């Protein structure tokens, strides 16, 4: 092995003010070991499992760097700070683990486990903020949700969004063509033991592919031509399914891999749904499948200008003092207003009291939620029901309060933007429902760590800035005296003469 001539700084030591060193010291790794060990099982076969610090730390590194599984492993191998973050005692120029282990790491960390980890991290961050605030002013702030008082305190901001999955934009024609191609692959595998003994069933795959391309490449596909193309693909798919039924009488489905057997079950459901919509001339159906490889993905109606419909998981989020809490992840469309009472109760369990105000979108302001908030003295954002007050002064105050509530609610929209522009929530690349939920929760966990890191750096900067201001104040006070001014100009004149 050859080494390049390159001088390493710090005498082989790591800087204590590095971001990864600070995060490694802040995260309470030992608290998660018991929950992580339960997900490993009691099997004694194979090599020992990776520790919780390596597994969770690798997921955090991948999300924070925005890299692939393979690139993340290479980054860990090359960077001593990342190895320190994972708990290494010394630098090792070797691959820490195979990139395929990322799939198992995501399966081991369920969203419930990650929610508990997030709660622990946010609790520690809020305690640090509370201590820093106590040093500045001995009196408790009314906006501090962690106050020991039983009165309602703090602000709760709630909203929901969709995290799109990594699938192509689904159309009925494209979905049927994909199902047909995967069906033909299954026929080839089931017929493999009878090669040379029986004639292979005819699938007309070339003709079906030609018909699909003729319709897919058409710039303006009329309704009659579209139904004709769908009828041809449905006919090919129905014939292939009958061929598979006949082949199953002669051979076993054990010839198929687990992924192919899963595709066969999905294709049956896709054919049933598409056949029903074609026969009844409908455009929707319950539990509609939009991807053969990811059958758990459902269309989520958003009504936004950029994307009226998105395809992925719907996430309900709570935002408290800039920290995010994932309250619900669902692959089915639902009305997020039903989550508000549970989110308020979760706030009460975290801090021991109800929030003073809840900032939510208009969809949350139904009668049930208003009745619940009124019962516990919680102010729900938005204008009150009924006529506006006759007093102009009261009407002005209501408008100002409504405007301020909308401004406070912007924070959660910014959090969604941060997750989709800076992190991986704009397109979740995981293929399984379980691993996708883990990736979504890890993204919000990393955003909370980023929030703590920024506040920590800002606190250090404010301390240094305060000291510099005090020093400059002393210098200014010295210059304000007559002797100080005369000595200042005398030294300045000497410098000019020497130039």
Number of C-alpha atoms within 10 A of each C-alpha: 2 4 5 5 6 6 7 8 8 8 7 8 9 13 12 10 9 10 14 19 16 15 15 18 11 15 19 15 17 9 13 18 13 10 16 21 14 10 14 12 8 8 7 8 6 6 6 8 11 14 15 23 21 20 20 22 20 23 21 18 20 22 24 18 13 14 14 13 19 13 14 21 21 16 18 24 18 16 13 18 19 21 22 17 22 22 16 14 8 9 15 14 11 11 13 16 14 10 15 10 13 21 14 12 21 21 18 22 25 18 24 13 17 20 20 14 21 23 17 15 20 23 16 16 21 18 13 14 17 18 11 12 15 13 10 9 9 9 9 14 15 14 14 18 26 19 18 12 13 10 14 21 23 22 23 23 26 28 22 23 18 24 25 23 22 16 18 11 11 13 11 16 21 19 21 24 22 14 25 26 16 17 23 20 12 22 20 14 14 21 21 11 13 13 11 9 8 9 9 13 13 9 17 12 13 9 11 20 14 11 17 19 13 11 18 15 9 10 7 10 13 11 9 9 13 15 15 14 21 23 17 17 25 22 14 21 25 16 16 22 20 11 17 20 11 11 17 14 9 12 13 10 17 10 15 15 12 11 9 18 15 14 20 20 11 19 25 15 16 23 21 14 17 24 17 14 15 16 9 9 10 10 9 11 11 7 15 17 22 22 24 22 19 19 20 19 27 24 21 21 14 15 10 9 7 8 10 10 15 22 25 27 27 23 20 21 24 23 19 21 16 16 24 24 23 21 19 16 19 17 20 16 16 12 9 18 20 14 19 23 15 11 21 21 14 17 21 15 11 14 19 19 22 26 26 20 19 23 25 25 17 11 11 22 20 11 10 13 17 17 13 15 21 11 9 12 15 20 17 22 24 20 15 13 9 6 6 13 11 8 8 10 10 12 13 12 11 17 15 12 15 16 14 14 20 16 11 17 21 13 17 23 15 11 18 21 14 16 19 17 12 16 21 23 22 18 15 21 16 18 17 16 19 15 23 21 23 24 24 23 26 26 23 26 25 20 22 20 22 16 17 23 18 12 14 16 13 12 14 12 12 12 12 12 12 12 12 12 12 12 12 12 12 12 12 12 11 14 15 11 10 10 10 15 12 12 12 13 11 11 10 11 11 10 10 8 7 6 5
